[in-house]
Amino acid sequence: MPRISAPTVAEHRSAQERALLDAARALLAETGRPPTFAALAERAGLARPSVYQYFRSAEDLLRAMVEDVFPRWSATVARAMDAAPDDGARVLAYLRANLELVAEGEHALATALATVGPSTAVMKSTQVMHDDLLRPLTAALGALGARDVTRAAELVNAVLNAASRMIESGSSIDQVWPTVEDLVRPYVERLGARGSSV
């Protein structure tokens, strides 16, 4: 039986899978292409046949990467929104957390996965992520009293998408954020003021 580096076999397998996913993320970020099992094994410090104990095929690996990357993005944004003191601040926290992830390179990784990944797995995970991200945003906009929550969320996301492109083109988040805030803060403050006067 191979030596394990954790108290239990299950914990060892989980740690090895985490190491493989982290290595796969790094390789994808570096090359923009899905990693081969040989490159993955080398990066993770494992024998190539060992990779097959965790992922049956390249498609299986990509599906696992999609399922790893997208939910972590949603969870990061949700934590930032949950820490905000009110609904207007929650909308701004949504924007800021997403832009911080873009600045850290997570969006490029997600985009690369969407480009190279198996289409059905990527489409399903992307839709789940999109829905998970929009749910707290639309809840905050609804609580603020937005007249058309769906369109309001789409417009907030349009600002986010434009700001994301600026960051990916070389602008820093510190250069982009003040303008994003100048555009969105008056809107959420106006909604909040209108709601409190009703």
C-alpha positions in Angstrom: 0.0 0.0 0.0 1.4 3.4 -0.9 2.4 5.8 1.9 -0.1 8.4 2.8 0.7 11.8 4.1 -2.5 12.4 6.1 -4.2 10.8 9.2 -6.6 8.9 7.0 -6.7 7.6 3.4 -9.7 9.9 2.7 -7.8 12.9 3.9 -4.8 11.9 1.9 -6.9 11.5 -1.3 -8.5 14.9 -0.7 -5.1 16.6 -0.2 -3.7 14.9 -3.4 -6.7 16.0 -5.4 -6.4 19.5 -4.1 -2.7 19.5 -5.1 -3.6 18.3 -8.6 -6.3 20.9 -9.0 -4.0 23.7 -7.8 -1.3 22.4 -10.2 -3.8 22.3 -13.1 -5.0 25.9 -12.3 -1.4 27.1 -12.4 -0.6 25.3 -15.7 -3.8 26.6 -17.3 -3.0 30.2 -16.1 0.5 29.9 -17.5 -0.3 28.4 -20.9 -4.0 29.1 -21.6 -4.4 25.4 -22.5 -5.6 22.4 -20.6 -2.7 20.6 -18.9 -1.6 17.2 -20.1 -1.5 14.5 -17.5 2.3 14.3 -17.9 2.7 18.0 -17.1 0.2 17.8 -14.3 2.0 14.9 -12.7 5.3 16.6 -13.0 4.0 19.9 -11.5 2.3 18.0 -8.6 5.3 15.7 -8.0 3.4 12.5 -8.7 3.9 9.6 -11.1 1.8 10.1 -14.3 -0.3 6.9 -13.6 -1.2 8.3 -10.2 -3.2 11.2 -11.9 -5.6 8.6 -13.3 -6.5 7.6 -9.7 -8.1 11.0 -9.4 -9.2 11.9 -12.9 -10.2 9.3 -15.5 -9.6 11.6 -18.5 -8.7 15.1 -19.6 -12.4 16.0 -19.7 -12.9 14.7 -16.2 -10.1 16.9 -15.0 -11.5 20.0 -16.8 -15.0 19.3 -15.3 -13.4 19.1 -11.8 -11.6 22.4 -12.5 -14.8 24.1 -13.5 -16.6 22.8 -10.4 -13.7 24.1 -8.3 -13.2 27.6 -9.8 -16.7 28.9 -10.3 -18.2 28.1 -6.9 -15.2 29.6 -5.1 -15.8 32.8 -7.0 -19.5 32.9 -6.0 -18.6 32.2 -2.4 -16.0 35.0 -2.3 -18.6 37.5 -3.6 -21.3 36.3 -1.2 -18.9 36.7 1.8 -18.2 40.3 0.7 -21.8 41.1 0.3 -22.8 39.5 3.6 -20.2 41.7 5.4 -21.8 44.9 4.0 -23.9 46.9 6.5 -26.9 47.7 4.2 -28.3 46.9 0.8 -26.7 49.8 -1.0 -23.3 48.8 0.4 -24.1 45.2 -0.6 -24.4 46.3 -4.3 -21.1 48.1 -4.1 -19.5 45.1 -2.3 -20.7 42.9 -5.2 -18.9 45.1 -7.7 -15.7 45.5 -5.6 -15.4 41.7 -4.8 -15.9 40.8 -8.5 -13.3 43.3 -9.6 -10.8 42.2 -7.0 -11.1 38.6 -8.3 -10.6 39.9 -11.9 -7.5 41.8 -10.7 -6.2 38.6 -9.1 -6.5 36.8 -12.4 -9.4 34.6 -11.5 -11.5 35.9 -14.4 -8.8 35.0 -16.9 -8.7 31.5 -15.5 -12.5 31.2 -15.7 -12.4 32.5 -19.2 -9.7 30.1 -20.2 -11.7 27.2 -18.7 -14.8 28.3 -20.6 -12.8 28.4 -23.8 -11.1 25.0 -23.4 -13.4 23.1 -21.2 -16.1 20.5 -22.2 -19.0 22.6 -23.4 -21.8 21.0 -21.4 -19.9 21.0 -18.1 -18.7 24.6 -18.6 -22.1 25.8 -19.7 -23.9 24.2 -16.7 -21.3 25.5 -14.2 -21.2 28.9 -15.8 -25.0 29.2 -15.5 -25.0 28.0 -11.9 -22.3 30.6 -11.1 -24.2 33.3 -12.9 -27.4 32.5 -11.0 -25.5 32.3 -7.7 -23.9 35.7 -8.3 -27.1 37.3 -9.4 -29.3 36.0 -6.6 -27.8 38.2 -3.8 -27.4 41.2 -6.2 -31.1 41.1 -7.3 -32.1 40.6 -3.6 -30.2 43.7 -2.6 -31.6 45.7 -5.5 -35.1 44.4 -4.7 -34.8 45.4 -1.1 -33.7 48.9 -2.2 -36.9 49.2 -4.2 -35.5 49.0 -7.8 -38.5 49.4 -10.2 -37.2 46.7 -12.5 -34.8 44.4 -10.6 -33.8 42.3 -13.6 -32.9 45.3 -15.8 -31.2 47.0 -12.8 -29.0 43.9 -12.3 -28.1 43.7 -16.0 -27.0 47.4 -15.9 -24.9 46.9 -12.8 -23.3 43.9 -14.5 -22.7 46.0 -17.6 -20.7 48.4 -15.5 -18.9 45.4 -13.9 -18.1 43.9 -17.3 -16.7 47.2 -18.7 -14.6 47.7 -15.6 -13.4 44.1 -15.8 -12.2 44.6 -19.4 -10.3 47.7 -18.3 -8.5 45.8 -15.5 -7.7 42.9 -17.9 -6.3 45.5 -20.4 -3.8 46.7 -17.8 -5.6 49.3 -15.6 -5.3 48.7 -11.8 -8.4 48.3 -9.7 -7.4 51.5 -7.9 -7.7 53.3 -11.2 -11.0 51.7 -12.2 -12.8 51.5 -8.8 -13.4 55.3 -8.2 -15.3 55.6 -11.5 -17.3 52.5 -10.8 -18.3 53.8 -7.4 -19.1 57.3 -8.9 -21.5 55.6 -11.3 -23.2 53.2 -9.0 -23.2 54.8 -5.5 -25.6 57.7 -6.4 -28.0 55.1 -7.9 -28.1 52.9 -4.8 -28.3 55.9 -2.5 -31.2 57.4 -4.5 -33.0 54.0 -4.3 -32.3 53.9 -0.5 -33.6 57.5 0.0 -36.7 56.8 -2.1 -37.4 53.6 -0.1 -37.0 55.4 3.3 -39.4 58.2 2.2 -42.2 55.8 1.3 
